[in-house]
């Protein structure tokens, strides 16, 4: 393997060292990812752990663990931030509805997150900002449980 020259060589999506670390952590690579790694590193000799992974993938022996994958620490932190910000947005929108209505200014009137009653709008705002992988309904369900 060639000498590591920069950070991208360590953490790039087609880096052998990055995938060795990910596979050791239990991540299963897809066939598309394996093809991208092979294309990017076609001039280098393939390490034995990569050959073993590619062979298992081609034979259909790689299996993911059943169930939903665990959330990473960053996603948990972002969810907690969104959960903390939701009541502030909700109270602001309730007050705004009482005082001046929820029509909004022209810049936000057409936005997808500026729709519905105050509790929906607050949920849409925090999910748009902090937890994009989660829908606003799922967010409300999760914070109410």
C-alpha positions as CSV (number, residue, x, y, z in Angstrom):
1,X,0.0,0.0,0.0
2,X,1.2,3.5,-0.8
3,X,2.4,5.9,1.9
4,X,-0.5,7.9,3.4
5,X,-0.3,11.5,2.1
6,X,-3.3,13.3,3.5
7,X,-6.4,13.0,5.7
8,X,-8.5,12.0,2.7
9,X,-6.4,8.9,2.4
10,X,-7.3,8.0,5.9
11,X,-11.0,8.8,5.9
12,X,-12.1,9.0,2.2
13,X,-15.0,6.8,1.0
14,X,-12.7,4.6,-1.1
15,X,-9.8,4.4,1.3
16,X,-8.6,1.0,2.4
17,X,-7.6,2.2,5.8
18,X,-11.1,3.8,6.3
19,X,-12.9,0.6,5.2
20,X,-10.7,-1.6,7.3
21,X,-11.7,0.5,10.4
22,X,-15.4,0.4,9.4
23,X,-15.5,-3.3,8.8
24,X,-13.7,-3.9,12.2
25,X,-16.5,-1.8,13.8
26,X,-19.1,-4.1,12.2
27,X,-20.2,-2.1,9.1
28,X,-21.1,-4.2,6.2
29,X,-20.2,-2.7,2.8
30,X,-22.6,-2.9,-0.1
31,X,-21.7,-4.2,-3.6
32,X,-21.8,-0.7,-4.9
33,X,-19.3,0.4,-2.2
34,X,-17.0,-2.6,-2.9
35,X,-17.1,-1.7,-6.6
36,X,-16.1,1.9,-5.9
37,X,-13.2,0.8,-3.7
38,X,-12.0,-1.6,-6.3
39,X,-12.2,1.1,-9.1
40,X,-10.4,3.7,-6.9
41,X,-7.6,1.3,-5.8
42,X,-7.1,-0.8,-9.0
43,X,-3.4,0.0,-9.2
44,X,-2.6,-1.1,-5.6
45,X,-2.4,-4.7,-4.3
46,X,-5.5,-5.7,-2.4
47,X,-5.1,-6.4,1.3
48,X,-6.2,-9.9,2.4
49,X,-9.1,-8.6,4.6
50,X,-10.5,-6.8,1.6
51,X,-10.3,-9.9,-0.6
52,X,-12.1,-11.9,2.1
53,X,-14.8,-9.3,2.4
54,X,-15.3,-9.1,-1.4
55,X,-15.5,-12.9,-1.7
56,X,-18.1,-13.1,1.1
57,X,-20.1,-10.3,-0.6
58,X,-20.1,-12.1,-4.0
59,X,-21.1,-15.4,-2.4
60,X,-23.9,-13.7,-0.5
61,X,-22.5,-14.6,2.9
62,X,-22.4,-11.0,4.2
63,X,-25.4,-10.4,6.4
64,X,-26.4,-7.4,8.3
65,X,-27.7,-7.7,11.9
66,X,-31.5,-7.8,12.0
67,X,-33.3,-4.8,13.2
68,X,-32.8,-1.1,13.0
69,X,-29.2,0.1,13.2
70,X,-28.2,1.9,16.3
71,X,-28.0,5.6,16.2
72,X,-24.6,7.2,16.4
73,X,-23.6,9.6,19.1
74,X,-23.9,12.6,16.8
75,X,-27.5,11.7,15.8
76,X,-28.4,11.3,19.5
77,X,-26.9,14.7,20.3
78,X,-28.8,16.4,17.4
79,X,-32.1,14.7,18.5
80,X,-31.6,16.1,22.0
81,X,-31.0,19.6,20.7
82,X,-34.1,19.4,18.6
83,X,-36.1,18.1,21.5
84,X,-34.9,21.0,23.6
85,X,-35.7,23.6,20.9
86,X,-39.1,22.2,20.1
87,X,-40.9,23.8,23.2
88,X,-39.4,27.2,22.4
89,X,-40.6,27.2,18.8
90,X,-44.0,25.9,19.9
91,X,-44.5,28.6,22.5
92,X,-43.3,31.3,20.0
93,X,-45.7,30.0,17.3
94,X,-48.7,29.9,19.8
95,X,-48.0,33.5,20.8
96,X,-47.6,34.5,17.2
97,X,-50.9,32.9,16.3
98,X,-52.6,34.8,19.1
99,X,-51.0,38.2,18.3
100,X,-50.7,38.4,14.5
101,X,-51.7,35.1,12.9
102,X,-49.6,32.5,11.2
103,X,-49.6,33.8,7.7
104,X,-45.9,34.6,7.9
105,X,-43.8,36.9,5.9
106,X,-43.5,36.3,2.1
107,X,-40.1,34.6,2.4
108,X,-41.5,31.7,4.4
109,X,-45.1,31.6,3.3
110,X,-44.4,29.0,0.6
111,X,-42.0,26.8,2.5
112,X,-43.0,23.2,3.3
113,X,-42.2,23.6,7.0
114,X,-44.4,26.7,7.4
115,X,-47.7,24.6,7.1
116,X,-50.2,23.4,9.7
117,X,-51.0,24.3,13.3
118,X,-48.3,25.6,15.7
119,X,-47.3,22.1,17.1
120,X,-46.7,20.8,13.5
121,X,-44.8,23.9,12.5
122,X,-42.6,23.7,15.5
123,X,-41.9,20.0,14.8
124,X,-41.3,20.7,11.1
125,X,-38.9,23.5,11.9
126,X,-36.7,21.5,14.3
127,X,-36.6,18.4,12.1
128,X,-35.7,20.6,9.1
129,X,-32.9,22.1,11.1
130,X,-31.6,19.4,13.4
131,X,-32.8,15.9,12.4
132,X,-33.4,15.8,8.7
133,X,-33.4,12.0,8.6
134,X,-36.5,12.0,10.7
135,X,-40.0,13.1,9.7
136,X,-41.9,15.6,11.8
137,X,-44.5,13.0,12.8
138,X,-41.9,10.6,13.9
139,X,-40.2,13.3,15.9
140,X,-43.5,14.2,17.7
141,X,-44.1,10.5,18.4
142,X,-40.6,10.0,19.8
143,X,-40.7,13.0,22.1
144,X,-44.2,12.1,23.4
145,X,-43.1,8.5,24.4
